[in-house]
Amino acid sequence: MQVMSFSRSKLLKWAILLLAVIGLTALTHFDTVFYQTPIAQVVRVKENDSHRTRDYFANEDRSATQQLTVKFLNTKRKNQKITISNQYVASEVLTQKYRVGQRLLLSHKKWWGIIGQKRDTFLVFTITLMLALTIGLTKKISLRIIGSLGLNFIFFILAILLDINFEDAPAVFIFAILTIVFAFITLLLVLGRRKQFVIVFLSTILSTAAGVGIGAITIAVNHASGIHFEYMDFITQFPIPLFYSELMIGVLGAAMDESSDITAMMFGMQRERADRSFGEYFVSGMRVGRDIVGSLTNVLFMVFIANTLPMVFLYLRNGNTWSYTIDMTMMLGLLSTVISAIGIVLTVPITSWLSASLLSAEKRLAR
Amino acid sequence: MTTFVWLIIILFLLMILVAGKQGFKAFIGLIINLAAIFLLIILINWQFNVYIVTVAISFIILAVSIYLSADNQEVTNHAFVASLIVLFAVVLLIIPINYLANVQGFSSESSEELEGLLLAVGLNFHRIAFIVTVIASLGAIAEASMAISADLHELIESTPDITNANLYKQGNIIGAQIIGTALNTLFFGVLGENLTLAIFYIRLHYSFAQLINGKLLVAAIIDLFIAMIGVLLTIPVTTWIVAHVHAKKNKLQN
């Protein structure tokens, strides 16, 4: 039996990747010169005025004031020390307890204040670690994966800029176009310009539209009873179009995932033996698709529900009932999950039907 | 409430219509996972140890997501073990990042949502941030390990005499293809989820310095990338488990 051995070049590759992650992360330690914002490091912490608190709902907590001695790392005040006071509550819902060694972004108006902790180090670390793993594990296609993520992110920002600067253009329209662009870029880079690309692209767009469409119609027919779009977080414009925009983007990845899995198998069938009927293709497509509906729905469910948790705890701790808490904090996440799931389920017959039609038509043409 | 009930009925019917028994199981899986999340909320709210509760609930969620999605015992067992190992690695990664990055709770930008709420709630939000990151990664880890395990077993079935070295090689190729789309599922899921936050930040004309250090944005990005790291780790872990068991079996037969 051949034993799995780490070849030298493999070891070297991982060593270089690891060094790159550590190096880039370490660089953020020295990037303070590039900051216009004053940055200071906490060198001493003195805590005073610590006292227990007990609120109306019998929640016991601790509130305290810190005297932070900080040393400037940049600007013309470099190496100067000042003292800033910081109030915090031990549960750290909104405030933060600072420790020696942490770096803070400061603002100066009449007096010095803390904007927040300098967090770029951890941002760079997680991003570079993920990129290094992608390069190390997916080899040849890693560039395409990273390229599609990067390009998609750029288009995401562009679409938002469009939405903000052209108030007249309907948000749903802008983000629907964005969704199509997303699908095009991603599939082009991941699948290449093959026949499979056309089918996956079409069925992704169709299924996303169908899922969100069914959701929108159901909501409209029921006059959105029980749904409070105004509870969406960080609302700066009319919320309902944004809800549908979020849904379209959210469901897109899962629909692409499902659709490419189904078509990959069906094209494999064709390579094996091209002489098959529509029914044969369709049934196989449906069989592959139905196995992954559940796990894909779960991916989105976990992402949507995890984000709501901090607010759920805050509401429950504020003496709210479960039904009120769910209504206020989780309902939109659950609604997104269900509508996304509808889109994911619809991807199965839509993809199977499209591929089966094309593949069986090809057979007829070949004759 | 009625809109939601209608949508659930539509989803249920579509799942049965399209996926039959498999669809019914997927639907039940979603409900059990939702129940597990509620159990998590209750236990944490009662101040049980966050790390133990989170890992235990994650165990349930992974088991439900994997065992209800396929019937082949070997495929599911291998995927489950792989996802547990990956979960363990992800938890080990999250704990120090969470401690150092301090992205817990809310920030001053959330003031509108926090209006009227008391904030000295006696629940450590540092640990809540840990829960959020772990839970957000679970679905993707389960999906990726399941997909890789299923494909590798299919490969073994079609070529039973495949050598172990070849299996590793195929595992990496298959894994890379699956991971490409799995990363996208996560990426767009999180992007969609954070659309309003992104619009909000861009509207505020924050400086670049404020953007890359801001609590909420860094939190969202860390959550996404840690989940992606979890997905990536499923390639070597799942491949290793499947190949290991396959090698053992071959030895027994010879």
Interface residues (C-beta under 8 A of the other chain):
Chain A: M1 Q2 M4 Y35 Q36 T37 T53 D55 Y56 F57 N59 E60 D61 S63 V89 A90 S91 E92 V93 L94 T95 Q96 Q102 L105 I115 G116 Q117 K118 R119 D120 T121 F122 L123 F125 T126 I127 L129 M130 L133 T134 L137 T138 K139 K140 I141 S142 R144 I145 S148 L149 N152 F153 F156 I157 I160 L161 D163 I164 F175 F182 T186 V190 I214 G215 T218 I219 V221 N222 A224 S225 G226 I227 M232 D233 F234 I235 T236 Q237 P239 L242 S245 E246 L247 M248 I249 G250 V251 L252 G253 A254 M256 D257 S260 D261 A264 M286 G289 R290 D291 I292 V293 G294 S295 L296 T297 N298 V299 L300 F301 M302 V303 F304 I305 A306 N307 L309 P310 M311 V312 F313 L314 Y315 L316 R317 N318 M331 L334 L335 S336 T337 V338 I339 A341 I342 V345 L346 V348 P349
Chain B: M1 T2 T3 F4 W6 L7 I8 I10 L11 L14 M15 V18 A19 G20 Q22 G23 K25 A26 F27 G29 L30 N33 L34 I37 I41 I44 N45 I61 S65 I66 L68 S69 A70 I97 L100 A101 N102 V103 Q104 G105 F106 S107 S108 E109 S110 E113 L114 L117 L118 L119 A120 V121 G122 L123 N124 F125 H126 I128 A129 I131 V132 T133 I135 A136 S137 L138 G139 A140 A142 E143 M146 A147 A150 T163 N164 A165 Y168 N172 G175 A176 Q177 I179 G180 T181 A182 L183 N184 T185 L186 F187 F188 G189 V190 L191 G192 E193 L195 T196 L197 A198 I199 F200 I202 R203 S207 A209 Q210 I212 N213 G214 K215 V218 I221 I222 D223 F225 I226 A227 M228 I229 L232 L233 I235 P236 A243 A247 N250 K251
